[in-house]
């Protein structure tokens, strides 16, 4: 069985972003429909998104960059990364936004718009789903945790 290099929870801060996983551990039947080259391309997707998430990231643009069809990239995300493309993109953007909220003195709207979110209500919704609080509470919580 071939070895794959996959993103481990998209945590690139730990200097251990890649883990070795046997293909049969993912979804043995589904993974076999992808070549080793396609799997490698798909597993680099979080790095590509994290490298520049300042604009509107589209599956079409990234699929073109990786020389894959958009539908193939979406399916690959679900099988290889265990999340759909939108969830992969949002998770990475939200992690970076959360970091910026506590380390930079920019206004929230500037940070949010700078990462490609144009609808603040949608941003608040997905932020709350991920962190179980709104951005202002997140900042307060972080500040109170560091003050101790």
Chimera marker file (.cmm) of the C-alpha trace (Angstrom):
<marker_set name="trace">
<marker id="1" x="0.000" y="0.000" z="0.000" r="1" g="1" b="0" radius="0.5"/>
<marker id="2" x="1.410" y="3.397" z="-0.909" r="1" g="1" b="0" radius="0.5"/>
<marker id="3" x="2.357" y="5.977" z="1.730" r="1" g="1" b="0" radius="0.5"/>
<marker id="4" x="0.761" y="9.431" z="1.746" r="1" g="1" b="0" radius="0.5"/>
<marker id="5" x="1.799" y="12.710" z="3.312" r="1" g="1" b="0" radius="0.5"/>
<marker id="6" x="-1.245" y="14.421" z="4.757" r="1" g="1" b="0" radius="0.5"/>
<marker id="7" x="-1.924" y="17.553" z="6.728" r="1" g="1" b="0" radius="0.5"/>
<marker id="8" x="-2.431" y="16.900" z="10.432" r="1" g="1" b="0" radius="0.5"/>
<marker id="9" x="-5.259" y="19.214" z="11.554" r="1" g="1" b="0" radius="0.5"/>
<marker id="10" x="-3.753" y="22.026" z="9.453" r="1" g="1" b="0" radius="0.5"/>
<marker id="11" x="-1.575" y="23.056" z="12.419" r="1" g="1" b="0" radius="0.5"/>
<marker id="12" x="1.440" y="24.554" z="10.697" r="1" g="1" b="0" radius="0.5"/>
<marker id="13" x="2.654" y="26.330" z="13.845" r="1" g="1" b="0" radius="0.5"/>
<marker id="14" x="3.933" y="23.123" z="15.432" r="1" g="1" b="0" radius="0.5"/>
<marker id="15" x="6.672" y="22.419" z="12.858" r="1" g="1" b="0" radius="0.5"/>
<marker id="16" x="5.031" y="19.035" z="12.324" r="1" g="1" b="0" radius="0.5"/>
<marker id="17" x="2.376" y="19.731" z="9.693" r="1" g="1" b="0" radius="0.5"/>
<marker id="18" x="2.781" y="16.469" z="7.822" r="1" g="1" b="0" radius="0.5"/>
<marker id="19" x="2.244" y="12.933" z="8.998" r="1" g="1" b="0" radius="0.5"/>
<marker id="20" x="2.674" y="9.657" z="7.211" r="1" g="1" b="0" radius="0.5"/>
<marker id="21" x="-0.561" y="7.735" z="6.805" r="1" g="1" b="0" radius="0.5"/>
<marker id="22" x="-1.330" y="4.524" z="4.942" r="1" g="1" b="0" radius="0.5"/>
<marker id="23" x="-3.920" y="4.992" z="2.195" r="1" g="1" b="0" radius="0.5"/>
<marker id="24" x="-6.085" y="2.250" z="3.685" r="1" g="1" b="0" radius="0.5"/>
<marker id="25" x="-6.394" y="4.324" z="6.861" r="1" g="1" b="0" radius="0.5"/>
<marker id="26" x="-8.212" y="7.092" z="4.998" r="1" g="1" b="0" radius="0.5"/>
<marker id="27" x="-10.855" y="5.567" z="2.768" r="1" g="1" b="0" radius="0.5"/>
<marker id="28" x="-9.310" y="2.635" z="0.978" r="1" g="1" b="0" radius="0.5"/>
<marker id="29" x="-11.786" y="2.370" z="-1.887" r="1" g="1" b="0" radius="0.5"/>
<marker id="30" x="-12.081" y="6.101" z="-2.529" r="1" g="1" b="0" radius="0.5"/>
<marker id="31" x="-8.398" y="6.943" z="-2.229" r="1" g="1" b="0" radius="0.5"/>
<marker id="32" x="-7.480" y="4.402" z="-4.900" r="1" g="1" b="0" radius="0.5"/>
<marker id="33" x="-9.130" y="6.565" z="-7.546" r="1" g="1" b="0" radius="0.5"/>
<marker id="34" x="-6.380" y="9.191" z="-7.046" r="1" g="1" b="0" radius="0.5"/>
<marker id="35" x="-2.822" y="8.940" z="-8.303" r="1" g="1" b="0" radius="0.5"/>
<marker id="36" x="0.098" y="9.562" z="-5.941" r="1" g="1" b="0" radius="0.5"/>
<marker id="37" x="0.707" y="12.848" z="-7.772" r="1" g="1" b="0" radius="0.5"/>
<marker id="38" x="-2.910" y="13.997" z="-7.243" r="1" g="1" b="0" radius="0.5"/>
<marker id="39" x="-2.785" y="13.061" z="-3.562" r="1" g="1" b="0" radius="0.5"/>
<marker id="40" x="0.416" y="15.018" z="-3.102" r="1" g="1" b="0" radius="0.5"/>
<marker id="41" x="-1.070" y="18.045" z="-4.863" r="1" g="1" b="0" radius="0.5"/>
<marker id="42" x="-4.223" y="17.916" z="-2.771" r="1" g="1" b="0" radius="0.5"/>
<marker id="43" x="-2.277" y="17.571" z="0.467" r="1" g="1" b="0" radius="0.5"/>
<marker id="44" x="-0.402" y="20.804" z="-0.353" r="1" g="1" b="0" radius="0.5"/>
<marker id="45" x="-3.664" y="22.738" z="-0.573" r="1" g="1" b="0" radius="0.5"/>
<marker id="46" x="-3.587" y="24.026" z="3.045" r="1" g="1" b="0" radius="0.5"/>
<marker id="47" x="-0.093" y="25.415" z="2.433" r="1" g="1" b="0" radius="0.5"/>
<marker id="48" x="-1.234" y="27.220" z="-0.706" r="1" g="1" b="0" radius="0.5"/>
<marker id="49" x="-4.195" y="28.729" z="1.112" r="1" g="1" b="0" radius="0.5"/>
<marker id="50" x="-2.114" y="29.702" z="4.139" r="1" g="1" b="0" radius="0.5"/>
<marker id="51" x="0.553" y="31.281" z="1.942" r="1" g="1" b="0" radius="0.5"/>
<marker id="52" x="-1.868" y="33.920" z="0.692" r="1" g="1" b="0" radius="0.5"/>
<marker id="53" x="-5.373" y="34.076" z="2.066" r="1" g="1" b="0" radius="0.5"/>
<marker id="54" x="-5.776" y="37.798" z="1.584" r="1" g="1" b="0" radius="0.5"/>
<marker id="55" x="-8.089" y="37.596" z="-1.397" r="1" g="1" b="0" radius="0.5"/>
<marker id="56" x="-10.976" y="35.546" z="-2.543" r="1" g="1" b="0" radius="0.5"/>
<marker id="57" x="-9.666" y="32.024" z="-2.796" r="1" g="1" b="0" radius="0.5"/>
<marker id="58" x="-11.642" y="30.003" z="-5.286" r="1" g="1" b="0" radius="0.5"/>
<marker id="59" x="-11.568" y="26.319" z="-5.977" r="1" g="1" b="0" radius="0.5"/>
<marker id="60" x="-11.274" y="27.133" z="-9.682" r="1" g="1" b="0" radius="0.5"/>
<marker id="61" x="-8.096" y="29.175" z="-9.206" r="1" g="1" b="0" radius="0.5"/>
<marker id="62" x="-6.425" y="26.639" z="-6.939" r="1" g="1" b="0" radius="0.5"/>
<marker id="63" x="-7.497" y="23.722" z="-9.130" r="1" g="1" b="0" radius="0.5"/>
<marker id="64" x="-5.930" y="25.468" z="-12.105" r="1" g="1" b="0" radius="0.5"/>
<marker id="65" x="-2.745" y="26.106" z="-10.129" r="1" g="1" b="0" radius="0.5"/>
<marker id="66" x="-2.583" y="22.409" z="-9.167" r="1" g="1" b="0" radius="0.5"/>
<marker id="67" x="-3.539" y="21.235" z="-12.678" r="1" g="1" b="0" radius="0.5"/>
<marker id="68" x="-6.681" y="19.486" z="-11.444" r="1" g="1" b="0" radius="0.5"/>
<marker id="69" x="-10.339" y="19.817" z="-12.324" r="1" g="1" b="0" radius="0.5"/>
<marker id="70" x="-12.329" y="21.728" z="-9.655" r="1" g="1" b="0" radius="0.5"/>
<marker id="71" x="-14.598" y="18.741" z="-9.026" r="1" g="1" b="0" radius="0.5"/>
<marker id="72" x="-11.579" y="16.496" z="-8.631" r="1" g="1" b="0" radius="0.5"/>
<marker id="73" x="-10.021" y="18.905" z="-6.132" r="1" g="1" b="0" radius="0.5"/>
<marker id="74" x="-13.259" y="19.089" z="-4.119" r="1" g="1" b="0" radius="0.5"/>
<marker id="75" x="-13.548" y="15.295" z="-4.004" r="1" g="1" b="0" radius="0.5"/>
<marker id="76" x="-9.882" y="15.039" z="-3.122" r="1" g="1" b="0" radius="0.5"/>
<marker id="77" x="-10.331" y="17.472" z="-0.232" r="1" g="1" b="0" radius="0.5"/>
<marker id="78" x="-13.121" y="15.353" z="1.153" r="1" g="1" b="0" radius="0.5"/>
<marker id="79" x="-11.153" y="12.120" z="0.852" r="1" g="1" b="0" radius="0.5"/>
<marker id="80" x="-7.566" y="13.197" z="1.539" r="1" g="1" b="0" radius="0.5"/>
<marker id="81" x="-8.104" y="16.102" z="3.960" r="1" g="1" b="0" radius="0.5"/>
<marker id="82" x="-11.397" y="14.860" z="5.403" r="1" g="1" b="0" radius="0.5"/>
<marker id="83" x="-13.066" y="18.269" z="4.880" r="1" g="1" b="0" radius="0.5"/>
<marker id="84" x="-14.668" y="20.027" z="1.968" r="1" g="1" b="0" radius="0.5"/>
<marker id="85" x="-12.833" y="22.854" z="0.221" r="1" g="1" b="0" radius="0.5"/>
<marker id="86" x="-14.803" y="25.614" z="1.941" r="1" g="1" b="0" radius="0.5"/>
<marker id="87" x="-14.118" y="24.166" z="5.395" r="1" g="1" b="0" radius="0.5"/>
<marker id="88" x="-10.392" y="23.838" z="4.658" r="1" g="1" b="0" radius="0.5"/>
<marker id="89" x="-10.271" y="27.441" z="3.469" r="1" g="1" b="0" radius="0.5"/>
<marker id="90" x="-12.334" y="28.817" z="6.347" r="1" g="1" b="0" radius="0.5"/>
<marker id="91" x="-10.373" y="26.915" z="9.008" r="1" g="1" b="0" radius="0.5"/>
<marker id="92" x="-7.079" y="28.303" z="7.797" r="1" g="1" b="0" radius="0.5"/>
<marker id="93" x="-8.386" y="31.843" z="7.416" r="1" g="1" b="0" radius="0.5"/>
<marker id="94" x="-10.050" y="31.791" z="10.828" r="1" g="1" b="0" radius="0.5"/>
<marker id="95" x="-6.865" y="30.585" z="12.527" r="1" g="1" b="0" radius="0.5"/>
<marker id="96" x="-4.925" y="33.441" z="10.984" r="1" g="1" b="0" radius="0.5"/>
<marker id="97" x="-7.633" y="35.974" z="11.817" r="1" g="1" b="0" radius="0.5"/>
<marker id="98" x="-7.767" y="34.760" z="15.439" r="1" g="1" b="0" radius="0.5"/>
<marker id="99" x="-4.010" y="35.194" z="15.684" r="1" g="1" b="0" radius="0.5"/>
<marker id="100" x="-4.194" y="38.699" z="14.228" r="1" g="1" b="0" radius="0.5"/>
<marker id="101" x="-7.015" y="39.686" z="16.576" r="1" g="1" b="0" radius="0.5"/>
<marker id="102" x="-4.766" y="39.198" z="19.585" r="1" g="1" b="0" radius="0.5"/>
<marker id="103" x="-1.434" y="40.291" z="18.108" r="1" g="1" b="0" radius="0.5"/>
<marker id="104" x="-2.272" y="43.303" z="15.941" r="1" g="1" b="0" radius="0.5"/>
<marker id="105" x="-3.968" y="46.562" z="16.731" r="1" g="1" b="0" radius="0.5"/>
<marker id="106" x="-5.944" y="46.756" z="13.500" r="1" g="1" b="0" radius="0.5"/>
<marker id="107" x="-9.730" y="47.170" z="13.597" r="1" g="1" b="0" radius="0.5"/>
<marker id="108" x="-11.688" y="43.933" z="13.329" r="1" g="1" b="0" radius="0.5"/>
<marker id="109" x="-13.303" y="44.951" z="10.034" r="1" g="1" b="0" radius="0.5"/>
<marker id="110" x="-9.910" y="45.610" z="8.454" r="1" g="1" b="0" radius="0.5"/>
<marker id="111" x="-8.638" y="42.167" z="9.496" r="1" g="1" b="0" radius="0.5"/>
<marker id="112" x="-11.805" y="40.422" z="8.319" r="1" g="1" b="0" radius="0.5"/>
<marker id="113" x="-11.921" y="42.169" z="4.947" r="1" g="1" b="0" radius="0.5"/>
<marker id="114" x="-8.188" y="41.671" z="4.521" r="1" g="1" b="0" radius="0.5"/>
<marker id="115" x="-8.745" y="37.914" z="4.569" r="1" g="1" b="0" radius="0.5"/>
<marker id="116" x="-11.390" y="37.985" z="1.878" r="1" g="1" b="0" radius="0.5"/>
<marker id="117" x="-14.591" y="37.981" z="3.946" r="1" g="1" b="0" radius="0.5"/>
<marker id="118" x="-17.014" y="40.535" z="2.522" r="1" g="1" b="0" radius="0.5"/>
<marker id="119" x="-20.053" y="39.588" z="4.600" r="1" g="1" b="0" radius="0.5"/>
<marker id="120" x="-19.491" y="40.277" z="8.284" r="1" g="1" b="0" radius="0.5"/>
<marker id="121" x="-22.547" y="38.282" z="9.389" r="1" g="1" b="0" radius="0.5"/>
<marker id="122" x="-21.191" y="35.178" z="7.640" r="1" g="1" b="0" radius="0.5"/>
<marker id="123" x="-17.788" y="35.760" z="9.214" r="1" g="1" b="0" radius="0.5"/>
<marker id="124" x="-19.313" y="36.093" z="12.702" r="1" g="1" b="0" radius="0.5"/>
<marker id="125" x="-21.313" y="32.906" z="12.141" r="1" g="1" b="0" radius="0.5"/>
<marker id="126" x="-18.339" y="30.742" z="11.148" r="1" g="1" b="0" radius="0.5"/>
<marker id="127" x="-16.057" y="32.341" z="13.766" r="1" g="1" b="0" radius="0.5"/>
<marker id="128" x="-18.559" y="31.495" z="16.481" r="1" g="1" b="0" radius="0.5"/>
<marker id="129" x="-18.904" y="27.928" z="15.183" r="1" g="1" b="0" radius="0.5"/>
<marker id="130" x="-15.139" y="27.422" z="15.324" r="1" g="1" b="0" radius="0.5"/>
<marker id="131" x="-14.262" y="29.224" z="18.572" r="1" g="1" b="0" radius="0.5"/>
<marker id="132" x="-17.598" y="29.126" z="20.462" r="1" g="1" b="0" radius="0.5"/>
<marker id="133" x="-17.562" y="32.892" z="20.934" r="1" g="1" b="0" radius="0.5"/>
<marker id="134" x="-17.644" y="36.044" z="18.870" r="1" g="1" b="0" radius="0.5"/>
<marker id="135" x="-14.391" y="37.823" z="17.932" r="1" g="1" b="0" radius="0.5"/>
<marker id="136" x="-14.653" y="40.472" z="20.677" r="1" g="1" b="0" radius="0.5"/>
<marker id="137" x="-15.163" y="37.803" z="23.348" r="1" g="1" b="0" radius="0.5"/>
<marker id="138" x="-12.237" y="35.894" z="21.870" r="1" g="1" b="0" radius="0.5"/>
<marker id="139" x="-9.994" y="38.938" z="22.293" r="1" g="1" b="0" radius="0.5"/>
<marker id="140" x="-11.235" y="39.493" z="25.862" r="1" g="1" b="0" radius="0.5"/>
<marker id="141" x="-10.710" y="35.835" z="26.720" r="1" g="1" b="0" radius="0.5"/>
<marker id="142" x="-7.206" y="35.847" z="25.291" r="1" g="1" b="0" radius="0.5"/>
<marker id="143" x="-6.342" y="39.062" z="27.144" r="1" g="1" b="0" radius="0.5"/>
<marker id="144" x="-7.656" y="37.693" z="30.454" r="1" g="1" b="0" radius="0.5"/>
<marker id="145" x="-5.770" y="34.387" z="29.937" r="1" g="1" b="0" radius="0.5"/>
<marker id="146" x="-2.490" y="36.222" z="29.317" r="1" g="1" b="0" radius="0.5"/>
<marker id="147" x="-3.031" y="38.619" z="32.247" r="1" g="1" b="0" radius="0.5"/>
<marker id="148" x="-2.997" y="35.728" z="34.738" r="1" g="1" b="0" radius="0.5"/>
<link id1="1" id2="2" r="1" g="1" b="0" radius="0.2"/>
<link id1="2" id2="3" r="1" g="1" b="0" radius="0.2"/>
<link id1="3" id2="4" r="1" g="1" b="0" radius="0.2"/>
<link id1="4" id2="5" r="1" g="1" b="0" radius="0.2"/>
<link id1="5" id2="6" r="1" g="1" b="0" radius="0.2"/>
<link id1="6" id2="7" r="1" g="1" b="0" radius="0.2"/>
<link id1="7" id2="8" r="1" g="1" b="0" radius="0.2"/>
<link id1="8" id2="9" r="1" g="1" b="0" radius="0.2"/>
<link id1="9" id2="10" r="1" g="1" b="0" radius="0.2"/>
<link id1="10" id2="11" r="1" g="1" b="0" radius="0.2"/>
<link id1="11" id2="12" r="1" g="1" b="0" radius="0.2"/>
<link id1="12" id2="13" r="1" g="1" b="0" radius="0.2"/>
<link id1="13" id2="14" r="1" g="1" b="0" radius="0.2"/>
<link id1="14" id2="15" r="1" g="1" b="0" radius="0.2"/>
<link id1="15" id2="16" r="1" g="1" b="0" radius="0.2"/>
<link id1="16" id2="17" r="1" g="1" b="0" radius="0.2"/>
<link id1="17" id2="18" r="1" g="1" b="0" radius="0.2"/>
<link id1="18" id2="19" r="1" g="1" b="0" radius="0.2"/>
<link id1="19" id2="20" r="1" g="1" b="0" radius="0.2"/>
<link id1="20" id2="21" r="1" g="1" b="0" radius="0.2"/>
<link id1="21" id2="22" r="1" g="1" b="0" radius="0.2"/>
<link id1="22" id2="23" r="1" g="1" b="0" radius="0.2"/>
<link id1="23" id2="24" r="1" g="1" b="0" radius="0.2"/>
<link id1="24" id2="25" r="1" g="1" b="0" radius="0.2"/>
<link id1="25" id2="26" r="1" g="1" b="0" radius="0.2"/>
<link id1="26" id2="27" r="1" g="1" b="0" radius="0.2"/>
<link id1="27" id2="28" r="1" g="1" b="0" radius="0.2"/>
<link id1="28" id2="29" r="1" g="1" b="0" radius="0.2"/>
<link id1="29" id2="30" r="1" g="1" b="0" radius="0.2"/>
<link id1="30" id2="31" r="1" g="1" b="0" radius="0.2"/>
<link id1="31" id2="32" r="1" g="1" b="0" radius="0.2"/>
<link id1="32" id2="33" r="1" g="1" b="0" radius="0.2"/>
<link id1="33" id2="34" r="1" g="1" b="0" radius="0.2"/>
<link id1="34" id2="35" r="1" g="1" b="0" radius="0.2"/>
<link id1="35" id2="36" r="1" g="1" b="0" radius="0.2"/>
<link id1="36" id2="37" r="1" g="1" b="0" radius="0.2"/>
<link id1="37" id2="38" r="1" g="1" b="0" radius="0.2"/>
<link id1="38" id2="39" r="1" g="1" b="0" radius="0.2"/>
<link id1="39" id2="40" r="1" g="1" b="0" radius="0.2"/>
<link id1="40" id2="41" r="1" g="1" b="0" radius="0.2"/>
<link id1="41" id2="42" r="1" g="1" b="0" radius="0.2"/>
<link id1="42" id2="43" r="1" g="1" b="0" radius="0.2"/>
<link id1="43" id2="44" r="1" g="1" b="0" radius="0.2"/>
<link id1="44" id2="45" r="1" g="1" b="0" radius="0.2"/>
<link id1="45" id2="46" r="1" g="1" b="0" radius="0.2"/>
<link id1="46" id2="47" r="1" g="1" b="0" radius="0.2"/>
<link id1="47" id2="48" r="1" g="1" b="0" radius="0.2"/>
<link id1="48" id2="49" r="1" g="1" b="0" radius="0.2"/>
<link id1="49" id2="50" r="1" g="1" b="0" radius="0.2"/>
<link id1="50" id2="51" r="1" g="1" b="0" radius="0.2"/>
<link id1="51" id2="52" r="1" g="1" b="0" radius="0.2"/>
<link id1="52" id2="53" r="1" g="1" b="0" radius="0.2"/>
<link id1="53" id2="54" r="1" g="1" b="0" radius="0.2"/>
<link id1="54" id2="55" r="1" g="1" b="0" radius="0.2"/>
<link id1="55" id2="56" r="1" g="1" b="0" radius="0.2"/>
<link id1="56" id2="57" r="1" g="1" b="0" radius="0.2"/>
<link id1="57" id2="58" r="1" g="1" b="0" radius="0.2"/>
<link id1="58" id2="59" r="1" g="1" b="0" radius="0.2"/>
<link id1="59" id2="60" r="1" g="1" b="0" radius="0.2"/>
<link id1="60" id2="61" r="1" g="1" b="0" radius="0.2"/>
<link id1="61" id2="62" r="1" g="1" b="0" radius="0.2"/>
<link id1="62" id2="63" r="1" g="1" b="0" radius="0.2"/>
<link id1="63" id2="64" r="1" g="1" b="0" radius="0.2"/>
<link id1="64" id2="65" r="1" g="1" b="0" radius="0.2"/>
<link id1="65" id2="66" r="1" g="1" b="0" radius="0.2"/>
<link id1="66" id2="67" r="1" g="1" b="0" radius="0.2"/>
<link id1="67" id2="68" r="1" g="1" b="0" radius="0.2"/>
<link id1="68" id2="69" r="1" g="1" b="0" radius="0.2"/>
<link id1="69" id2="70" r="1" g="1" b="0" radius="0.2"/>
<link id1="70" id2="71" r="1" g="1" b="0" radius="0.2"/>
<link id1="71" id2="72" r="1" g="1" b="0" radius="0.2"/>
<link id1="72" id2="73" r="1" g="1" b="0" radius="0.2"/>
<link id1="73" id2="74" r="1" g="1" b="0" radius="0.2"/>
<link id1="74" id2="75" r="1" g="1" b="0" radius="0.2"/>
<link id1="75" id2="76" r="1" g="1" b="0" radius="0.2"/>
<link id1="76" id2="77" r="1" g="1" b="0" radius="0.2"/>
<link id1="77" id2="78" r="1" g="1" b="0" radius="0.2"/>
<link id1="78" id2="79" r="1" g="1" b="0" radius="0.2"/>
<link id1="79" id2="80" r="1" g="1" b="0" radius="0.2"/>
<link id1="80" id2="81" r="1" g="1" b="0" radius="0.2"/>
<link id1="81" id2="82" r="1" g="1" b="0" radius="0.2"/>
<link id1="82" id2="83" r="1" g="1" b="0" radius="0.2"/>
<link id1="83" id2="84" r="1" g="1" b="0" radius="0.2"/>
<link id1="84" id2="85" r="1" g="1" b="0" radius="0.2"/>
<link id1="85" id2="86" r="1" g="1" b="0" radius="0.2"/>
<link id1="86" id2="87" r="1" g="1" b="0" radius="0.2"/>
<link id1="87" id2="88" r="1" g="1" b="0" radius="0.2"/>
<link id1="88" id2="89" r="1" g="1" b="0" radius="0.2"/>
<link id1="89" id2="90" r="1" g="1" b="0" radius="0.2"/>
<link id1="90" id2="91" r="1" g="1" b="0" radius="0.2"/>
<link id1="91" id2="92" r="1" g="1" b="0" radius="0.2"/>
<link id1="92" id2="93" r="1" g="1" b="0" radius="0.2"/>
<link id1="93" id2="94" r="1" g="1" b="0" radius="0.2"/>
<link id1="94" id2="95" r="1" g="1" b="0" radius="0.2"/>
<link id1="95" id2="96" r="1" g="1" b="0" radius="0.2"/>
<link id1="96" id2="97" r="1" g="1" b="0" radius="0.2"/>
<link id1="97" id2="98" r="1" g="1" b="0" radius="0.2"/>
<link id1="98" id2="99" r="1" g="1" b="0" radius="0.2"/>
<link id1="99" id2="100" r="1" g="1" b="0" radius="0.2"/>
<link id1="100" id2="101" r="1" g="1" b="0" radius="0.2"/>
<link id1="101" id2="102" r="1" g="1" b="0" radius="0.2"/>
<link id1="102" id2="103" r="1" g="1" b="0" radius="0.2"/>
<link id1="103" id2="104" r="1" g="1" b="0" radius="0.2"/>
<link id1="104" id2="105" r="1" g="1" b="0" radius="0.2"/>
<link id1="105" id2="106" r="1" g="1" b="0" radius="0.2"/>
<link id1="106" id2="107" r="1" g="1" b="0" radius="0.2"/>
<link id1="107" id2="108" r="1" g="1" b="0" radius="0.2"/>
<link id1="108" id2="109" r="1" g="1" b="0" radius="0.2"/>
<link id1="109" id2="110" r="1" g="1" b="0" radius="0.2"/>
<link id1="110" id2="111" r="1" g="1" b="0" radius="0.2"/>
<link id1="111" id2="112" r="1" g="1" b="0" radius="0.2"/>
<link id1="112" id2="113" r="1" g="1" b="0" radius="0.2"/>
<link id1="113" id2="114" r="1" g="1" b="0" radius="0.2"/>
<link id1="114" id2="115" r="1" g="1" b="0" radius="0.2"/>
<link id1="115" id2="116" r="1" g="1" b="0" radius="0.2"/>
<link id1="116" id2="117" r="1" g="1" b="0" radius="0.2"/>
<link id1="117" id2="118" r="1" g="1" b="0" radius="0.2"/>
<link id1="118" id2="119" r="1" g="1" b="0" radius="0.2"/>
<link id1="119" id2="120" r="1" g="1" b="0" radius="0.2"/>
<link id1="120" id2="121" r="1" g="1" b="0" radius="0.2"/>
<link id1="121" id2="122" r="1" g="1" b="0" radius="0.2"/>
<link id1="122" id2="123" r="1" g="1" b="0" radius="0.2"/>
<link id1="123" id2="124" r="1" g="1" b="0" radius="0.2"/>
<link id1="124" id2="125" r="1" g="1" b="0" radius="0.2"/>
<link id1="125" id2="126" r="1" g="1" b="0" radius="0.2"/>
<link id1="126" id2="127" r="1" g="1" b="0" radius="0.2"/>
<link id1="127" id2="128" r="1" g="1" b="0" radius="0.2"/>
<link id1="128" id2="129" r="1" g="1" b="0" radius="0.2"/>
<link id1="129" id2="130" r="1" g="1" b="0" radius="0.2"/>
<link id1="130" id2="131" r="1" g="1" b="0" radius="0.2"/>
<link id1="131" id2="132" r="1" g="1" b="0" radius="0.2"/>
<link id1="132" id2="133" r="1" g="1" b="0" radius="0.2"/>
<link id1="133" id2="134" r="1" g="1" b="0" radius="0.2"/>
<link id1="134" id2="135" r="1" g="1" b="0" radius="0.2"/>
<link id1="135" id2="136" r="1" g="1" b="0" radius="0.2"/>
<link id1="136" id2="137" r="1" g="1" b="0" radius="0.2"/>
<link id1="137" id2="138" r="1" g="1" b="0" radius="0.2"/>
<link id1="138" id2="139" r="1" g="1" b="0" radius="0.2"/>
<link id1="139" id2="140" r="1" g="1" b="0" radius="0.2"/>
<link id1="140" id2="141" r="1" g="1" b="0" radius="0.2"/>
<link id1="141" id2="142" r="1" g="1" b="0" radius="0.2"/>
<link id1="142" id2="143" r="1" g="1" b="0" radius="0.2"/>
<link id1="143" id2="144" r="1" g="1" b="0" radius="0.2"/>
<link id1="144" id2="145" r="1" g="1" b="0" radius="0.2"/>
<link id1="145" id2="146" r="1" g="1" b="0" radius="0.2"/>
<link id1="146" id2="147" r="1" g="1" b="0" radius="0.2"/>
<link id1="147" id2="148" r="1" g="1" b="0" radius="0.2"/>
</marker_set>
